[in-house]
């Protein structure tokens, strides 16, 4: 860490803010299941109509499913624990690296999230509801291909990404 602090203090390095990392996942030593458990603890009860800005007469199951997934992805992003789908697989980001997650495990997790957000457990744990949550999650959580800048070299580290731009380098 001292090396990184020294690099950030050189006159050749741009004066950039230090990255905000989730301290619990800073070194990338947390298993993805732990990330899911920790994320589940962060889920508050929600007003489904407010989340999706619904103004109709009656919230249907499809509205609740969209609200659950939308709110979950927002909370995960705010905590720097990303959940994404790429090439038909689901990945969990623990603040340091991506790891593949089992879809059945994710389906159970999504049902638990629905209960924490205020769904009745009988409805949230029903297999068809879990399947619909998973399908909605897969639809909303696509991980886009990153834009590649040929003038920048990125090296993944346990505590961030070292970025080389021309003759300068810094931890982003």
C-alpha positions as CSV (number, residue, x, y, z in Angstrom):
1,X,0.0,0.0,0.0
2,X,2.9,2.4,0.7
3,X,4.1,1.9,-2.9
4,X,0.7,3.0,-4.2
5,X,0.6,6.0,-1.9
6,X,4.1,7.0,-3.1
7,X,3.0,6.6,-6.8
8,X,0.0,8.8,-6.2
9,X,2.2,11.5,-4.7
10,X,4.7,11.9,-7.6
11,X,4.6,15.1,-9.6
12,X,4.2,13.1,-12.9
13,X,1.0,11.5,-11.7
14,X,-2.3,13.3,-12.3
15,X,-4.0,14.4,-9.1
16,X,-6.9,12.0,-9.1
17,X,-9.2,11.1,-6.3
18,X,-8.4,7.7,-4.7
19,X,-10.9,5.0,-5.6
20,X,-13.7,4.2,-3.2
21,X,-13.5,0.5,-2.5
22,X,-15.7,-1.6,-0.3
23,X,-13.4,-2.3,2.7
24,X,-14.9,-5.8,3.2
25,X,-13.9,-6.9,-0.3
26,X,-10.8,-4.8,-0.7
27,X,-8.4,-7.7,-1.0
28,X,-10.8,-9.9,-3.0
29,X,-10.7,-12.6,-0.5
30,X,-14.5,-12.9,0.0
31,X,-16.2,-15.8,-1.6
32,X,-19.1,-14.8,-3.9
33,X,-21.5,-16.5,-1.5
34,X,-20.4,-14.2,1.2
35,X,-21.0,-11.2,-1.1
36,X,-24.6,-12.5,-1.7
37,X,-25.1,-12.9,2.1
38,X,-23.7,-9.4,2.8
39,X,-25.8,-8.0,0.1
40,X,-29.0,-9.7,1.4
41,X,-28.3,-8.0,4.8
42,X,-28.4,-4.6,3.0
43,X,-31.8,-5.1,1.5
44,X,-34.5,-2.9,3.1
45,X,-38.3,-3.2,2.7
46,X,-39.4,-1.2,-0.4
47,X,-42.5,0.3,-1.8
48,X,-42.6,-1.5,-5.2
49,X,-44.8,1.2,-6.8
50,X,-42.2,3.9,-6.0
51,X,-39.3,1.9,-7.3
52,X,-40.8,1.5,-10.7
53,X,-42.8,4.8,-10.6
54,X,-46.1,2.9,-11.0
55,X,-49.3,5.0,-11.1
56,X,-51.8,2.3,-12.1
57,X,-54.6,0.9,-10.0
58,X,-53.1,-2.5,-8.9
59,X,-49.6,-3.7,-8.8
60,X,-49.3,-7.0,-10.5
61,X,-46.7,-9.7,-10.0
62,X,-44.7,-8.5,-13.1
63,X,-44.4,-5.0,-11.6
64,X,-43.1,-6.4,-8.4
65,X,-40.6,-8.6,-10.2
66,X,-39.2,-5.6,-12.2
67,X,-39.0,-3.5,-9.0
68,X,-37.2,-6.3,-7.0
69,X,-34.5,-6.7,-9.7
70,X,-34.1,-3.0,-10.3
71,X,-33.7,-2.2,-6.6
72,X,-31.3,-5.2,-6.1
73,X,-29.0,-4.1,-8.9
74,X,-29.0,-0.5,-7.6
75,X,-28.1,-1.6,-4.1
76,X,-25.4,-3.9,-5.4
77,X,-23.9,-1.2,-7.6
78,X,-23.9,1.3,-4.6
79,X,-21.9,-1.2,-2.5
80,X,-19.5,-2.0,-5.4
81,X,-20.8,-5.6,-5.5
82,X,-22.0,-6.0,-9.0
83,X,-24.2,-8.8,-10.3
84,X,-24.2,-9.3,-14.0
85,X,-25.0,-11.7,-16.8
86,X,-22.6,-12.4,-19.6
87,X,-22.6,-15.1,-22.3
88,X,-25.4,-16.9,-20.4
89,X,-23.6,-17.1,-17.1
90,X,-24.1,-15.0,-14.0
91,X,-21.1,-13.3,-12.3
92,X,-20.7,-11.7,-9.0
93,X,-18.1,-8.9,-8.5
94,X,-16.6,-8.8,-5.0
95,X,-14.8,-5.5,-5.3
96,X,-11.7,-7.1,-6.8
97,X,-12.7,-9.7,-9.4
98,X,-15.6,-11.4,-11.1
99,X,-16.6,-15.0,-10.2
100,X,-19.2,-17.2,-11.9
101,X,-22.3,-17.9,-9.8
102,X,-24.6,-20.9,-10.0
103,X,-28.1,-19.9,-11.4
104,X,-30.0,-22.1,-8.9
105,X,-28.1,-20.4,-6.1
106,X,-29.0,-17.1,-7.6
107,X,-32.7,-18.0,-7.9
108,X,-32.8,-18.8,-4.2
109,X,-31.0,-15.6,-3.5
110,X,-33.5,-13.6,-5.6
111,X,-36.4,-15.2,-3.7
112,X,-34.8,-14.2,-0.4
113,X,-34.3,-10.7,-1.7
114,X,-38.0,-10.5,-2.6
115,X,-39.0,-11.6,1.0
116,X,-36.7,-8.9,2.5
117,X,-38.2,-6.3,0.2
118,X,-41.7,-7.1,1.5
119,X,-43.1,-10.0,-0.6
120,X,-45.0,-12.7,1.3
121,X,-42.7,-15.7,1.6
122,X,-45.2,-18.1,0.1
123,X,-45.3,-16.1,-3.1
124,X,-41.6,-15.3,-3.2
125,X,-40.5,-18.9,-2.6
126,X,-42.9,-20.3,-5.2
127,X,-40.8,-22.0,-8.0
128,X,-42.5,-20.1,-10.8
129,X,-41.9,-16.8,-9.1
130,X,-38.2,-17.7,-8.7
131,X,-38.0,-18.6,-12.3
132,X,-39.5,-15.2,-13.3
133,X,-37.1,-13.3,-11.0
134,X,-34.2,-15.1,-12.6
135,X,-35.4,-14.4,-16.1
136,X,-35.9,-10.7,-15.3
137,X,-32.5,-10.6,-13.6
138,X,-30.9,-12.1,-16.8
139,X,-32.7,-9.5,-18.9
140,X,-31.7,-6.5,-16.8
141,X,-28.2,-7.4,-15.7
142,X,-26.4,-7.8,-19.0
143,X,-22.7,-6.9,-18.7
144,X,-21.7,-4.8,-21.7
145,X,-18.4,-5.1,-23.5
146,X,-16.0,-2.5,-22.1
147,X,-14.8,0.2,-24.5
148,X,-11.1,-0.4,-25.2
149,X,-8.7,2.5,-25.4
150,X,-5.6,1.4,-27.3
151,X,-3.7,4.3,-25.6
152,X,-4.2,2.9,-22.1
153,X,-2.9,-0.3,-20.5
154,X,-4.8,-1.6,-17.5
155,X,-3.3,-4.1,-15.0
156,X,-5.7,-5.7,-12.5
157,X,-4.4,-5.7,-8.9
158,X,-5.9,-6.9,-5.6
159,X,-6.5,-3.3,-4.5
160,X,-7.5,-1.6,-7.8
161,X,-6.4,-1.3,-11.4
162,X,-3.1,0.2,-12.3
163,X,-3.6,2.4,-15.4
164,X,-0.7,3.4,-17.7
165,X,-1.4,6.3,-20.0
166,X,1.7,7.2,-22.0
167,X,4.5,7.8,-19.6
168,X,2.4,8.1,-16.5
169,X,0.7,5.5,-14.4
170,X,-1.7,5.6,-11.4
171,X,-4.1,3.4,-9.5
172,X,-7.7,3.9,-10.7
